[in-house]
Amino acid sequence: MNPPARYHFGVREGSRDAAGGSPVAGEHTANVVGSHPVPLRLCTVSFKSATGISHSVDVEAETLYEAAGLGLARLKKDGWVEGLGPGSRLEIAVREPSTMHSLTVQQLQRWANGLTSSPAEVLRRTKVKHLLGM
């Protein structure tokens, strides 16, 4: 098996600029490794409104943050967001393997706006930002 190709922000190692010179000094090098698909998991995303009413939706997602973003977007679309704010706690229950997670809307927004060097993670965060209308 061949080792992963090395890239300088989109320039394959060994490639040269238009003048045939070296890649620009100071460029960072990253290994681009084929990512393995993460299985979609059925999750229930819920929150309790200020009036004490619990609302939940089922979504299929690859990650905790994607599930939270999909669930929040679906709750907003369906009009079930009375009293939902940055401090609202979202409960995410993964059906199989059975797991429960909890985070606030603010934590979800911070994650979506955070920095990462992983191209796959950039795509995940962009997807969640889109779902949140950010």
Rosetta blueprint (number, residue, H / E / L):
1 M L
2 N L
3 P L
4 P L
5 A L
6 R E
7 Y E
8 H E
9 F L
10 G L
11 V E
12 R E
13 E L
14 G L
15 S L
16 R L
17 D L
18 A L
19 A L
20 G L
21 G L
22 S L
23 P L
24 V L
25 A L
26 G L
27 E L
28 H L
29 T L
30 A E
31 N E
32 V L
33 V L
34 G L
35 S L
36 H L
37 P L
38 V L
39 P L
40 L L
41 R E
42 L E
43 C E
44 T E
45 V E
46 S E
47 F E
48 K E
49 S L
50 A L
51 T L
52 G L
53 I L
54 S E
55 H E
56 S E
57 V E
58 D E
59 V E
60 E E
61 A E
62 E L
63 T L
64 L H
65 Y H
66 E H
67 A H
68 A H
69 G H
70 L H
71 G H
72 L H
73 A H
74 R H
75 L H
76 K H
77 K H
78 D L
79 G L
80 W L
81 V L
82 E L
83 G L
84 L L
85 G L
86 P L
87 G L
88 S L
89 R E
90 L E
91 E E
92 I E
93 A E
94 V E
95 R L
96 E L
97 P L
98 S L
99 T E
100 M E
101 H E
102 S E
103 L E
104 T E
105 V H
106 Q H
107 Q H
108 L H
109 Q H
110 R H
111 W H
112 A H
113 N H
114 G L
115 L L
116 T L
117 S L
118 S L
119 P H
120 A H
121 E H
122 V H
123 L H
124 R H
125 R H
126 T H
127 K H
128 V H
129 K H
130 H H
131 L H
132 L H
133 G L
134 M L
